[in-house]
Every structure is written in structure tokens, then in C-alpha cells.
Amino acid sequence: MRAAISAIAEKGPAAVRMSDIAARAGMSTGHILYHFGKKDRLLLEVLAWSEADLLARFQQAADQAASPSEKLALFVRFYLPRHQGDERYALWTHVLAQRHDDAGRQLLTALSDAWEERLEAILLEGRALGRFADVDPTEFVIRAVAMLNGLSGDVMFGRPRWQHASADAFALSALERELRPAGEV
């Protein structure tokens, strides 16, 4: 998986070849094909591996956070791409553009659900402590993820507005406004 991530980061998910990955892993292309069958399946598995790693790093940071507000800020930072061309997001974009069988769709759904579950947990913790407004969790998560996905596309596309402004700060400000308890300024 590390060899695949390295090759994908260098060449991009569309241009990387199974032979590029095999060479970096010190294996034959046949060995890679035996395990994954085709490039699209390999990229899906690499995405799952990458997301598991990212979620683990997010959870470790969130476990150290002092408040739900800090966890929300961490969520936004880990969710959004770091820059135009962010390799992880490039991989997401490429994988989502492919046709998938039921198993592939289930895997992609599980990856998305994992992020949504963490956001809902942050919301519920903040509500229980009286730090967040009493918003509907399902609707909030749908709105928040839709906004974050849209911002991710903007950042990856290289929209000029994000060259001098922070997509993270914009997203966090919007989420905090929605979660501000009634009567707070």
C-alpha cells in the first residue's frame, strides 16, 4: 500500500500503472494483479487503507482535544484537502469517477459513513455539554458534509478564492454559526 501511495502521489491516480506500483513494492506486476485483479480495485483498496490511516490520526488528535469545538476544528482540518492536488483527494476523485460493483459501492459508503459518524459524535457531545445548539444530527451532518465536499472540490480545482483565504477557517466558521446555541453572539 505504501508503494502504491508513493507511485500515485508521483504520477497521479490516472497515470499510475500497475508496473509502477510493482516496481516500487519490489514485486512483479503479475503478483500485484493476482492480489487486486485490476487497477481500479487496487486504487479502491489503497483509498480504503489511506482513509483508515487518516481516520486513526484524526481520532488520536480528537481524543486529545479539550472540547467539542476543538474536535470540530480538527474534523474540518482532517477532512478538507491540504492544497490543490492533495494526493488523497486526487485518489478520492479518481475512485469516485469509476464504475463500481456492489462491493466497491459498499466500501465507498463505509468510508464516507465513518467520517459522518465521527462528525455526528462530535455534535452529540457538544449538545450534551450545552456547547452546541440542538440541531437535528442527521440533517446537520448531511449539510456539513455537502459543504465540506464542495469546498474540497474548490480547493482541488484551485479556485482563486482559496489562494488568499482558508477553506478550513471558512468551513469552521459556517459550522460554528449553525451550532451556536440560541442567545449566544
N, C-alpha and C positions, 0 to 999 in steps of 0.2 A: 504494500500500500504506500509506503514511504517513497519507493522508487516511482510509482505511478504519479503521486502528488508532485514530485520533483519534475518529472517529464511534462506533466500537464502545465505546471507553473511556467516552464520554459517555453513550450511550444503552443500552449493553449489547447483546450479540450477538443476542438475541431481538427486541429492539425496533428495532434499527437498520434503516433502509430503504435500498434502493439509491439513492434520490434524495438521502438524507442524505450518502452517500458521494460521489455525483456532484457535489453542490454544493460539498463541501469540496475536491474534486480539480479543480474548475473545468471539469468535463466534463458532458456530457448523460447522463441515465440510460440512454439508448439506447447510448451509447458503452460504458458500464460493462457493460451486458447483452451487447453484442456480444463483449466480451473474455471474460466469465465465464459467460454463459448464464443463471445463476440465482444467487440469494443464497447458497444452500448451498455452491456451488462457489467463490464469492468468499471466503466465510469460511474454507473449507478452504485456499485459496491464501494468504490473509492469515495463517493459523496457520502454514503452512509458512515463509513469509517471516519471521514473528516468531521461530519456533524457530531458523531459520538464524542470525538475528542474536544470539539468546541463546546458542546454542552457540558462536558465534565469540567472544563476550565471555567465556564460560566458558573456552574453550581459551586465549585470551590470558592470562587470570588464572592458569590452571593451568600454563602454560609458565613463568610467573614464580615459581611455588611452589617452595619449597626441599625439600619431601619429599612422599612419597605421602600421608602423614597430612594435610598441608596441602591437597593436591589433593582428598582425600576430603571435607574440610570445605567446600571451595569447591563441590564437586559437590552436596552437600546444600543449601548456600545457594542455588545457582542453580536447583536442581530444585524446591524447595518454593515455594509461593506466599508472597509477602511479607506478605500481610494478607488478611482476609476481603474478598472482592470483587476480588481481584487480577485485572486485566483479561485477562492472558494465560491464566490458569487458567479464567476465565469463558468465554473463547473455546474452550479445550480442551473444557470440559464441554459447551458447546453443540454443537460439531462432533461430538463422540463420540456425542451423543444422536441424531444424524441417521442416516438410511439412506445408505449409500454404494455406488457401483458398484465394480467391481474396481479401477479406477484410484484411486479415493478410498481404498479399504482399503489398497492398496499404499502410497500416500503416508503414511497414518497409521502404518502398520507401519514404514516407513522413518524417520519422525520418532522413534518410540519406540526403534527399534533404534539410532539414533545416540547417544541417551543411554546405552543399555545398553552399547554398545561402549566408550564413554568410561569408564564405571564398571569394566568388565572390565579395561581397560588400566591403570587405577589399581591395581586389585587385583593384577594380574600384576607390575607394577613393584614394589609393596610386598613381594610374596612373594619376588621375585628379590633384593631387598635384605635379606631376613630381617626386615623390619619387620611383616609381616602373616603370619598363620597360613596353613597350607597347606590352604585350603578349596577345594572344587570351584567353579570360576569360574561355571559356568552356574547351579548351584543358588544360589550366593551372590547373583548378580545378580537372579535371579527373586525371592528373598526380600527383598532390599533394595528393589527397585523396588515390590514389592507393599506393603511397609511405607510407603515414601515416598508412594505413591499414596493409601493410606489416610489418612495424616497430611494430605495435601493436601486431601482431602475434608473432614476435620475442620476444618482452618483455613478453608476456603472456606465451610463451613456456619456457622462462628462458634461452634464448641463452646467453652463457657466455660473449659475446662481450658487453652486456649491463650491466654487473656487475661492470665494471670499466669505463664505458663511458655513456654519457647521450644520450638517444634516442631523447629527446627533442632538445638538442643542435645540434645533427646531422641533424635532420629534419629541424630545423630552418635555419641552415647554407645552406642546399641544396636549400631551398625555396628562401632565400635571394640572393643566387648566381643567380638563374634564374630570379629574379625580379630586379636585379641590372641594373639601366639604362646604356645604352651604353656609354662607355668612363669613367665610374667610376671604380675605383680599389677596 
